[in-house]
Amino acid sequence: MRIEQQPAYVLHSRPYRETSMLLECLTRDHGRLGVVARGVRTERARLQRAQLEPFQPLLLDLLLRGELATLQGVECTATPARLAGDAGLAGLYLNELVVRLTGRQDPQRELFDAYARTLPRLTASEPLAWTLRRFERDLLEAIGYGLQLEFEAESGEPVEPGQHYRYAVELGPAPCRPGTAHALRGSDLLALAQDHMPDAAGLSALRAMMREVIRFHLGGGELRAWHVLGAAMSRR
């Protein structure tokens, strides 16, 4: 199948055979695709390796056969997001999260749109912690694991801003005492649901909750980016 002018981002790349690259790309209409970019590691390559860096909005021409597509052409449609320092680490986290939590050739237009919205936020004045929580929320919704944030798991009663809750991944919020491990305020859950940034304590609680949720969907696994980000923070 030929795919032409497909909006896409490169999430990850690695050498493939002697002169090629194997890319993981997030595309608008075909989900995550494994793409072979032939000959791009040679000096006289028709397609330049620099065009295939992460965080660049691209239009790809592809030939899809079986599990992998072959790159036929690439066009950069805008200036790539310049992500440095913490923003660069956050961008790599987004990419690893998408690769680890999605399957190939599973169309998810909402996820593509969420990713495209998030990249410019990483370079804006919005706190990175809030940008990442918003993307995690939107990614989980797009892949069918949306969070239950506004109603209690067992009773179905509305979450109360002043109450504390423990979030059960497969059920939702359950009331608990304030000192309970990983307890969140109801106001923090509602802030995430309603897209209003909570205070610093709320962002920290939501980070811990999201780690639990993501770890569950990874089958208990870890993301490499968690350790990289943790090491970067510990050096400050």
C-alpha positions as CSV (number, residue, x, y, z in Angstrom):
1,M,0.0,0.0,0.0
2,R,1.3,3.4,-1.0
3,I,0.9,6.2,1.6
4,E,1.6,9.7,0.4
5,Q,2.1,13.0,2.2
6,Q,1.3,11.5,5.6
7,P,1.8,13.8,8.6
8,A,4.2,12.2,11.0
9,Y,6.9,12.6,13.7
10,V,9.9,10.4,14.2
11,L,9.9,9.0,17.7
12,H,13.0,6.8,17.7
13,S,15.7,5.7,15.2
14,R,18.5,3.2,15.2
15,P,21.0,1.8,12.6
16,Y,19.6,-0.9,10.3
17,R,21.9,-3.1,8.3
18,E,24.9,-1.3,6.8
19,T,23.6,2.0,5.5
20,S,19.9,2.3,6.6
21,M,17.9,3.4,9.6
22,L,14.9,1.8,11.3
23,L,12.5,4.5,12.5
24,E,9.5,4.4,14.8
25,C,7.1,7.1,13.5
26,L,3.8,8.4,14.9
27,T,1.6,9.1,11.9
28,R,-1.8,10.8,11.8
29,D,-3.8,8.2,10.0
30,H,-1.9,4.9,10.5
31,G,-0.8,5.1,14.1
32,R,2.8,4.1,15.0
33,L,4.7,2.6,12.0
34,G,8.1,0.9,11.7
35,V,9.8,2.6,8.8
36,V,13.0,1.5,7.0
37,A,14.9,4.5,5.7
38,R,17.3,3.0,3.1
39,G,20.7,4.4,2.5
40,V,20.4,7.5,4.7
41,R,23.7,6.7,6.5
42,T,25.8,7.3,3.4
43,E,27.4,10.6,2.4
44,R,25.5,10.7,-1.0
45,A,22.1,9.7,0.4
46,R,19.1,11.1,-1.5
47,L,17.2,11.5,1.7
48,Q,19.2,13.3,4.4
49,R,19.4,11.9,7.9
50,A,19.0,15.4,9.4
51,Q,15.4,15.4,8.0
52,L,14.6,12.5,10.2
53,E,15.4,13.9,13.6
54,P,12.7,13.8,16.4
55,F,10.3,16.7,17.0
56,Q,10.1,17.8,13.4
57,P,6.7,17.8,11.7
58,L,7.0,15.8,8.6
59,L,5.1,14.6,5.5
60,L,6.2,11.1,4.6
61,D,5.7,9.1,1.4
62,L,5.8,5.4,2.3
63,L,5.3,2.0,0.8
64,L,3.7,-0.3,3.4
65,R,4.2,-4.0,3.1
66,G,3.5,-6.3,6.0
67,E,4.9,-5.0,9.4
68,L,7.3,-2.4,8.0
69,A,7.0,0.5,5.6
70,T,9.8,1.8,3.3
71,L,10.5,5.5,3.2
72,Q,10.0,6.9,-0.3
73,G,10.2,10.6,0.4
74,V,10.2,13.1,3.3
75,E,9.3,16.8,3.6
76,C,9.7,19.0,6.7
77,T,6.6,21.2,7.0
78,A,7.8,23.5,9.8
79,T,10.8,24.4,11.9
80,P,11.4,21.6,14.4
81,A,10.8,22.2,18.1
82,R,14.0,23.3,19.7
83,L,14.0,21.2,22.9
84,A,17.0,21.6,25.1
85,G,17.7,20.8,28.8
86,D,14.7,19.7,30.7
87,A,12.4,20.2,27.7
88,G,14.6,17.9,25.7
89,L,14.4,15.2,28.3
90,A,10.6,15.7,28.5
91,G,10.4,15.3,24.8
92,L,12.3,12.0,24.9
93,Y,9.9,10.9,27.6
94,L,6.9,11.6,25.4
95,N,8.5,9.5,22.6
96,E,9.4,6.6,24.8
97,L,5.9,6.6,26.3
98,V,4.2,6.5,22.9
99,V,6.5,3.7,21.7
100,R,6.0,1.6,24.8
101,L,2.2,2.0,25.1
102,T,1.1,1.8,21.5
103,G,1.1,-1.0,19.0
104,R,2.1,-0.6,15.3
105,Q,-0.5,0.2,12.7
106,D,-3.2,1.1,15.2
107,P,-4.7,4.4,14.0
108,Q,-5.1,6.9,16.8
109,R,-5.8,10.3,15.4
110,E,-6.5,11.8,18.9
111,L,-3.0,10.7,20.0
112,F,-1.3,12.3,17.1
113,D,-3.2,15.5,17.7
114,A,-2.3,15.4,21.4
115,Y,1.4,14.9,20.6
116,A,1.4,17.8,18.1
117,R,-0.2,20.0,20.7
118,T,2.3,19.0,23.4
119,L,5.6,19.8,21.6
120,P,5.1,23.6,21.5
121,R,4.0,23.5,25.1
122,L,7.4,22.1,26.1
123,T,9.0,25.3,24.9
124,A,6.4,27.6,26.4
125,S,6.1,29.1,29.9
126,E,3.8,26.3,31.1
127,P,5.5,24.1,33.8
128,L,6.8,20.9,32.3
129,A,5.2,18.8,35.0
130,W,1.8,20.0,34.0
131,T,2.5,19.6,30.3
132,L,3.5,16.0,30.9
133,R,0.5,15.2,33.0
134,R,-1.8,16.5,30.3
135,F,-0.2,14.4,27.7
136,E,-0.3,11.3,29.8
137,R,-4.0,11.8,30.4
138,D,-4.7,12.4,26.7
139,L,-2.5,9.4,25.6
140,L,-4.3,7.0,28.0
141,E,-7.7,8.3,26.7
142,A,-6.7,7.8,23.1
143,I,-5.5,4.2,23.6
144,G,-8.6,3.1,25.5
145,Y,-7.3,3.4,29.1
146,G,-9.0,6.7,30.0
147,L,-8.8,7.8,33.6
148,Q,-11.9,8.0,35.9
149,L,-11.3,11.2,37.7
150,E,-14.6,12.8,38.6
151,F,-16.6,10.0,40.3
152,E,-15.8,7.6,43.1
153,A,-15.0,4.0,42.0
154,E,-17.5,2.1,44.2
155,S,-20.4,4.6,45.0
156,G,-20.4,6.6,41.8
157,E,-20.7,9.7,43.8
158,P,-18.9,12.9,42.6
159,V,-15.4,13.4,43.7
160,E,-15.3,16.0,46.5
161,P,-12.5,18.6,46.2
162,G,-11.7,18.5,50.0
163,Q,-11.7,14.7,50.3
164,H,-8.6,12.5,49.9
165,Y,-8.5,9.6,47.5
166,R,-6.4,6.6,46.6
167,Y,-6.5,5.9,42.9
168,A,-7.0,2.3,41.9
169,V,-5.9,1.8,38.3
170,E,-8.7,-0.5,37.1
171,L,-11.5,1.2,39.2
172,G,-10.8,4.8,39.9
173,P,-10.7,7.0,43.1
174,A,-11.5,5.5,46.5
175,P,-11.9,7.7,49.6
176,C,-9.0,7.4,52.1
177,R,-7.4,9.2,55.0
178,P,-5.0,12.1,54.3
179,G,-1.9,10.2,55.5
180,T,-2.5,7.2,53.2
181,A,0.4,6.4,50.8
182,H,-0.2,8.0,47.4
183,A,-3.3,9.9,48.6
184,L,-4.5,12.7,46.4
185,R,-6.9,15.5,47.1
186,G,-10.1,15.4,45.2
187,S,-9.3,18.9,43.9
188,D,-6.2,17.5,42.2
189,L,-8.2,14.8,40.4
190,L,-10.7,17.3,39.3
191,A,-8.0,19.7,38.1
192,L,-6.6,17.1,35.8
193,A,-10.1,16.2,34.5
194,Q,-11.0,19.8,33.9
195,D,-7.6,20.8,32.5
196,H,-6.8,23.3,35.2
197,M,-3.3,23.2,36.6
198,P,-3.2,22.4,40.4
199,D,-0.6,23.7,42.8
200,A,2.8,22.2,43.3
201,A,1.6,19.7,45.8
202,G,-1.1,18.6,43.4
203,L,1.3,18.2,40.5
204,S,3.6,16.0,42.7
205,A,0.6,13.8,43.7
206,L,-0.5,13.5,40.1
207,R,3.0,12.5,39.0
208,A,3.0,9.7,41.5
209,M,-0.5,8.6,40.5
210,M,0.5,8.6,36.8
211,R,3.6,6.5,37.4
212,E,1.4,3.9,39.0
213,V,-1.1,3.9,36.2
214,I,1.6,3.7,33.5
215,R,3.6,1.1,35.3
216,F,0.4,-1.0,35.5
217,H,-0.2,-0.7,31.7
218,L,3.5,-1.7,31.1
219,G,2.9,-4.9,33.0
220,G,4.9,-3.7,35.9
221,G,7.8,-2.4,33.7
222,E,9.7,0.9,34.0
223,L,10.5,3.6,31.5
224,R,14.1,4.4,30.9
225,A,13.2,8.1,30.8
226,W,12.0,8.0,34.4
227,H,15.5,7.1,35.5
228,V,17.1,9.7,33.2
229,L,14.8,12.5,34.5
230,G,15.3,11.4,38.1
231,A,19.1,11.5,37.7
232,A,18.9,15.0,36.1
233,M,16.8,16.3,39.0
234,S,19.1,14.7,41.7
235,R,22.1,16.6,40.3
236,R,20.5,20.0,41.2
